[in-house]
Every structure is written in C-alpha cells, then in structure tokens.
C-alpha cells in the first residue's frame, strides 16, 4: 500500500515537472514567430496540446492564409526520441495565389508528392538538395535568384508549392498550397521568417506559364478518373 502511494506520487511529480517544462519551452519559442504578424491582418493563437501549438494567419493579398505549427518532443513517447534527434520542429503551410509547381527537397529526406510527376528536375544545383519545377520558364536556372539564395542560407528539409493534390481524387481542388519543414536552428535566426515571406511574395510576383498549368490539370484529371 505504501509502495503504491510512493509510486503514484513519483509519477504525478514527474508528470507535473515535464508538463511545466514543456509549457516553459513553448512559451520561450512562440515569440520567435512575432515577425510574421506584420504580414497578415489577423492571427489566431491556438494551443493544441502541451506539446503542440498552432498559429494561424490570414488577411494577405497573395498569401491567403498560413499556419505555423510548432511541435515539441513528447517526453513520454520513447519512439519520438528514437525517430527524432531534436526537441522540437516547426512547419509553415498555407494557400497562395501562385499557379506553379516547385519542389526543393533535402537529399537526406525521402519525400514524395504527386506534383513532382508533373515537374522536371532543375539543372540548377544547390548542395544537398534536389529541385523540381513546372510553370516557370527558367527562373530556377538563374544562378542568383531568391529561392536558391534562401536554401543556401537556411538549411531546410522540404519546401514545396503546388496546385496539384498529394493524391488522385474524383473531385480535385487545384488550390495552390505551400509547405515548409525547416531545420530547428532557423527559428533562432532573426531574418528567417522575413526571408521566407519574401520568397513567397517573389513567387507570386513572377509570371508563370498558364499553359503548363492548364495542361497539368487536364493530365491530372485524366489520371483521377481512371
């Protein structure tokens, strides 16, 4: 009986400690996202759990909405420790006006998306990355351009922007979505978020090939019907 009480007390004590530790960690990281506020008219701050926090932004003319998802390592999950070598990760994802396909993927990552089948591999080389695109004429083949500069400056896992869904469906929504999963050290770099929003803005301002866009949608629809 006494042993059970001691054991339960230890478990409760450890739980309280880890919960407080996670809350303190989250509270210290969230201010790093404050530089995003100036780009959007509205922000929703939504804690999902003690391990995950969502910031949802809207009210930008070309970047329709964006979610910043911050996830801490789960202290009670041994598999999380095995599969992850960091104590948190963050993702930026949302919808955008640009009608093009861009995929920049770290060679260390096994990443798949149906949109990559409708894009060609870029001849431009960034150390450690694979690049695919469609809808641009030669923007990715310009040596000194905003996307190459961004990926050279900040290590990322995946960045893609695509109007094609991740899987075939009878009814497809060709809404352009972007997704960035970043290495953890970028959150501590003051210019990271400003530079990323600049990349999205530059993409929106670039003329894309609407003929390629229409051809890809037709081809995707044919695959979806089968």
C-alpha positions as CSV (number, residue, x, y, z in Angstrom):
1,X,0.0,0.0,0.0
2,X,2.7,2.4,1.0
3,X,4.8,1.4,-2.1
4,X,1.8,2.1,-4.3
5,X,1.3,5.6,-2.8
6,X,5.0,6.4,-3.3
7,X,4.9,5.1,-6.9
8,X,1.8,7.2,-7.7
9,X,3.3,10.2,-6.0
10,X,6.5,9.9,-8.1
11,X,4.5,9.5,-11.4
12,X,2.4,12.6,-10.5
13,X,5.5,14.6,-9.6
14,X,7.3,13.6,-12.8
15,X,4.2,14.5,-14.9
16,X,3.9,17.9,-13.3
17,X,7.6,18.6,-13.9
18,X,7.5,17.5,-17.5
19,X,4.3,19.4,-18.2
20,X,5.7,22.6,-16.7
21,X,9.0,22.1,-18.6
22,X,7.0,21.8,-21.9
23,X,4.9,24.9,-21.2
24,X,8.0,26.9,-20.4
25,X,9.8,25.7,-23.5
26,X,6.8,26.5,-25.7
27,X,6.4,30.0,-24.1
28,X,10.1,30.7,-24.9
29,X,9.8,29.7,-28.5
30,X,6.5,31.3,-29.6
31,X,7.9,34.9,-29.5
32,X,10.2,33.9,-32.3
33,X,7.2,33.9,-34.7
34,X,6.2,37.5,-33.9
35,X,7.9,38.8,-37.0
36,X,5.2,37.2,-39.1
37,X,2.5,39.4,-37.6
38,X,3.2,42.4,-39.9
39,X,2.4,40.4,-43.0
40,X,-1.1,39.4,-42.0
41,X,-4.2,41.3,-40.8
42,X,-5.4,38.5,-38.5
43,X,-3.8,35.9,-36.2
44,X,-5.4,33.1,-34.2
45,X,-3.2,31.7,-31.4
46,X,-4.3,28.1,-30.7
47,X,-2.6,25.8,-28.3
48,X,-3.3,22.2,-29.4
49,X,-1.6,20.4,-26.5
50,X,1.3,21.0,-24.2
51,X,3.5,19.6,-27.0
52,X,2.0,21.4,-30.0
53,X,0.9,25.0,-30.8
54,X,-0.8,26.4,-33.8
55,X,-0.6,30.0,-35.1
56,X,-3.0,30.7,-37.9
57,X,-2.6,33.8,-40.1
58,X,-4.9,35.3,-42.7
59,X,-5.5,38.6,-44.5
60,X,-2.7,38.9,-47.1
61,X,-3.5,39.6,-50.7
62,X,-1.3,36.9,-52.3
63,X,-0.7,34.6,-49.3
64,X,-4.3,33.8,-48.5
65,X,-3.5,32.0,-45.2
66,X,-0.7,30.4,-43.3
67,X,-0.4,28.1,-40.4
68,X,2.8,27.9,-38.2
69,X,2.9,24.6,-36.4
70,X,5.4,24.1,-33.6
71,X,5.8,20.7,-32.1
72,X,7.8,19.8,-29.0
73,X,9.3,16.4,-28.3
74,X,6.9,14.2,-26.4
75,X,8.6,13.3,-23.1
76,X,6.6,10.2,-22.5
77,X,7.0,8.8,-26.0
78,X,10.2,6.7,-26.4
79,X,9.6,6.3,-30.2
80,X,9.7,10.1,-30.6
81,X,13.2,10.1,-29.1
82,X,14.3,7.3,-31.4
83,X,12.9,8.9,-34.6
84,X,13.9,12.5,-33.8
85,X,17.2,14.0,-32.8
86,X,15.7,17.3,-31.8
87,X,13.5,18.6,-29.1
88,X,11.1,20.3,-31.5
89,X,10.3,21.0,-35.1
90,X,8.2,23.6,-37.0
91,X,6.2,23.7,-40.2
92,X,4.8,26.6,-42.2
93,X,2.0,25.8,-44.6
94,X,-0.9,27.5,-46.3
95,X,-2.5,28.6,-49.6
96,X,-1.2,31.1,-52.1
97,X,-2.1,32.8,-55.4
98,X,0.8,31.4,-57.5
99,X,0.0,28.7,-60.1
100,X,3.2,26.8,-60.3
101,X,5.0,23.7,-59.0
102,X,8.2,24.0,-57.1
103,X,9.8,21.2,-55.0
104,X,13.1,21.7,-53.1
105,X,13.9,18.7,-51.1
106,X,16.9,17.7,-49.0
107,X,18.7,14.7,-50.3
108,X,18.5,13.3,-46.8
109,X,14.7,13.2,-47.0
110,X,12.6,10.5,-48.7
111,X,9.8,12.8,-49.9
112,X,7.0,12.0,-52.4
113,X,4.3,14.2,-53.9
114,X,2.2,13.6,-57.0
115,X,3.0,17.1,-58.2
116,X,6.6,16.0,-58.7
117,X,5.5,13.7,-61.5
118,X,4.3,16.9,-63.4
119,X,7.6,18.8,-62.8
120,X,11.0,18.5,-64.3
121,X,14.3,18.2,-62.4
122,X,16.2,21.5,-62.4
123,X,19.6,21.7,-63.9
124,X,20.5,24.2,-61.2
125,X,22.3,22.6,-58.3
126,X,22.1,23.5,-54.7
127,X,24.4,21.5,-52.5
128,X,22.4,18.9,-50.6
129,X,19.1,19.5,-52.4
130,X,17.0,18.1,-55.3
131,X,14.9,20.6,-57.2
132,X,11.9,20.1,-59.4
133,X,9.6,22.7,-61.1
134,X,7.0,23.4,-63.7
135,X,5.2,26.6,-64.7
136,X,8.3,28.8,-64.8
137,X,10.3,29.3,-67.9
138,X,13.8,29.4,-66.5
139,X,13.6,31.1,-63.1
140,X,15.1,28.2,-61.3
141,X,18.0,28.1,-63.7
142,X,19.1,31.6,-62.9
143,X,22.2,31.3,-60.7
144,X,21.5,34.2,-58.4
145,X,17.8,34.0,-57.5
146,X,15.7,34.3,-54.4
147,X,14.9,30.6,-53.9
148,X,18.5,29.4,-54.4
149,X,19.7,32.1,-52.0
150,X,17.1,31.2,-49.4
151,X,18.0,27.4,-49.5
152,X,21.7,28.2,-49.5
153,X,21.3,30.5,-46.5
154,X,18.9,28.3,-44.4
155,X,19.1,24.5,-44.1
156,X,15.6,23.1,-44.7
157,X,14.1,19.6,-45.0
158,X,11.3,20.3,-47.6
159,X,9.9,23.3,-49.4
160,X,7.2,22.9,-52.0
161,X,4.5,24.9,-53.6
162,X,2.0,23.0,-55.8
163,X,-1.5,23.4,-57.2
164,X,-1.7,19.6,-57.6
165,X,-3.1,17.5,-54.8
166,X,-1.0,14.9,-53.0
167,X,-3.2,12.1,-54.3
168,X,-5.7,11.4,-57.1
169,X,-9.3,12.0,-56.4
170,X,-12.6,12.1,-58.4
171,X,-13.0,15.7,-57.3
172,X,-9.8,17.7,-57.2
173,X,-9.3,21.1,-55.6
174,X,-6.5,22.8,-57.5
175,X,-5.7,25.3,-54.8
176,X,-2.1,26.2,-54.6
177,X,-0.6,25.1,-51.3
178,X,2.9,25.7,-49.9
179,X,4.7,23.7,-47.2
180,X,8.0,24.2,-45.5
181,X,9.5,22.0,-42.9
182,X,12.6,23.6,-41.5
183,X,15.6,22.7,-39.5
184,X,15.3,23.8,-35.9
185,X,18.1,26.3,-35.9
186,X,16.3,28.6,-38.3
187,X,13.8,29.7,-35.7
188,X,16.6,31.5,-33.9
189,X,17.7,33.4,-37.0
190,X,16.1,36.9,-37.0
191,X,15.8,37.2,-40.7
192,X,14.4,33.7,-41.5
193,X,10.7,34.4,-41.5
194,X,11.1,37.7,-43.3
195,X,13.2,36.0,-46.0
196,X,10.7,33.2,-46.4
197,X,7.8,35.6,-46.8
198,X,9.9,37.4,-49.3
199,X,10.4,34.2,-51.3
200,X,6.6,33.6,-51.3
201,X,6.0,37.2,-52.4
202,X,8.6,36.9,-55.2
203,X,7.0,33.7,-56.4
204,X,3.6,35.4,-56.6
205,X,5.0,38.3,-58.5
206,X,6.7,36.1,-61.0
207,X,4.9,35.4,-64.3
208,X,4.1,31.7,-64.5
209,X,3.1,29.6,-67.6
210,X,-0.7,29.3,-67.6
211,X,-0.5,26.9,-70.5
212,X,1.6,24.5,-68.4
213,X,-0.8,24.9,-65.5
214,X,-3.8,24.0,-67.7
215,X,-2.0,21.0,-69.3
216,X,-1.0,19.6,-65.9
217,X,-4.6,19.9,-64.6
218,X,-6.0,18.1,-67.6
219,X,-3.4,15.3,-67.3
220,X,-4.1,15.1,-63.5
221,X,-7.9,14.9,-64.1
222,X,-7.4,12.0,-66.6
223,X,-5.4,10.1,-64.0
224,X,-8.0,10.8,-61.3
225,X,-10.9,9.4,-63.5
226,X,-9.2,6.1,-64.1
